[in-house]
């Protein structure tokens, strides 16, 4: 499946460690972000996706579990980030316990025959 270039930012609560990137990043099917330590609130923004075939990108927020299966905390679909320059898709989640988090992407693309 074709990868998409995007600007991805992650904002964490002021009391927690914050990871943020403004660099253009290639995101493809089943790509995983860096891990970050957080509590209470975090926000994920995708901006400026450049692809002609992708319909949406699903982002799954996970909490890392050291001894056991990771816990899925959120799953959402971004569509607005494909609507041109400066179009942003955002997801926020609050009430999160202190922990280590990451997200994984799943692309839904149209197939041209």
C-alpha positions as CSV (number, residue, x, y, z in Angstrom):
1,X,0.0,0.0,0.0
2,X,1.2,3.5,-0.8
3,X,2.6,5.6,2.1
4,X,1.5,9.1,2.7
5,X,3.6,12.1,3.8
6,X,2.2,14.1,6.7
7,X,3.1,16.4,9.5
8,X,2.2,14.6,12.8
9,X,2.2,16.4,16.2
10,X,1.5,14.9,19.6
11,X,0.7,17.2,22.5
12,X,0.8,15.8,26.0
13,X,-0.4,17.2,29.3
14,X,1.9,19.9,30.8
15,X,2.6,17.8,33.8
16,X,3.8,14.9,31.7
17,X,6.7,14.4,29.3
18,X,5.8,15.8,25.9
19,X,6.9,14.4,22.5
20,X,6.2,16.5,19.5
21,X,7.4,16.5,15.9
22,X,6.9,19.0,13.1
23,X,8.9,17.1,10.6
24,X,7.4,15.6,7.5
25,X,7.0,11.9,8.1
26,X,6.0,9.0,5.8
27,X,3.1,7.0,7.3
28,X,2.0,3.7,5.8
29,X,-0.1,0.8,6.7
30,X,0.6,-0.6,10.2
31,X,3.3,1.9,11.0
32,X,4.0,2.6,14.7
33,X,4.9,5.8,16.4
34,X,7.6,6.4,18.9
35,X,6.5,5.7,22.5
36,X,5.9,8.5,25.0
37,X,5.2,8.6,28.7
38,X,2.0,10.5,29.6
39,X,-0.9,10.8,31.9
40,X,-4.3,12.5,31.9
41,X,-4.4,14.0,28.4
42,X,-2.9,13.7,25.0
43,X,-3.7,14.9,21.5
44,X,-2.7,13.6,18.1
45,X,-2.8,15.8,15.0
46,X,-2.3,14.7,11.4
47,X,-1.9,17.5,8.8
48,X,-1.1,17.8,5.0
49,X,-1.5,14.2,3.8
50,X,-0.4,13.9,0.1
51,X,-1.9,11.0,-1.7
52,X,-4.4,10.5,-4.5
53,X,-5.7,7.1,-3.4
54,X,-6.1,7.1,0.4
55,X,-9.7,7.6,1.7
56,X,-8.9,7.7,5.4
57,X,-6.2,6.8,8.0
58,X,-7.2,4.9,11.1
59,X,-5.1,5.7,14.2
60,X,-5.1,3.3,17.2
61,X,-3.8,4.6,20.5
62,X,-2.2,1.9,22.7
63,X,-0.9,1.7,26.2
64,X,2.2,-0.4,26.6
65,X,1.9,-3.2,29.1
66,X,5.3,-4.6,30.2
67,X,4.1,-8.1,31.2
68,X,1.1,-8.8,29.1
69,X,-0.9,-7.6,26.1
70,X,-0.9,-3.9,25.3
71,X,-4.2,-2.1,26.0
72,X,-6.0,-0.3,23.1
73,X,-7.1,3.1,24.5
74,X,-8.7,4.7,21.5
75,X,-9.4,4.1,17.8
76,X,-10.4,6.8,15.4
77,X,-10.4,7.6,11.7
78,X,-8.9,10.8,10.2
79,X,-10.3,12.1,6.9
80,X,-9.9,15.9,7.0
81,X,-6.1,15.7,6.8
82,X,-6.6,14.7,3.1
83,X,-8.4,17.9,2.2
84,X,-5.4,20.0,1.1
85,X,-2.8,22.2,2.6
86,X,-3.2,23.0,6.3
87,X,-6.1,20.6,6.7
88,X,-5.8,19.0,10.1
89,X,-7.4,15.9,11.7
90,X,-7.2,15.8,15.6
91,X,-8.0,13.3,18.3
92,X,-7.8,14.0,22.0
93,X,-8.2,11.7,25.0
94,X,-8.3,12.6,28.7
95,X,-8.5,10.7,31.9
96,X,-5.6,8.4,30.9
97,X,-3.6,6.7,33.6
98,X,0.1,7.3,33.9
99,X,1.8,5.0,31.4
100,X,3.7,4.6,28.2
101,X,1.7,5.1,25.0
102,X,2.1,4.8,21.2
103,X,-0.1,4.8,18.1
104,X,-0.4,2.6,15.1
105,X,-1.8,3.6,11.7
106,X,-3.9,1.7,9.2
107,X,-4.6,3.2,5.7
108,X,-7.7,2.7,3.7
109,X,-6.9,3.3,0.1
110,X,-8.8,3.0,-3.2
111,X,-7.3,0.7,-5.6
112,X,-7.0,1.8,-9.2
113,X,-7.2,-1.1,-11.7
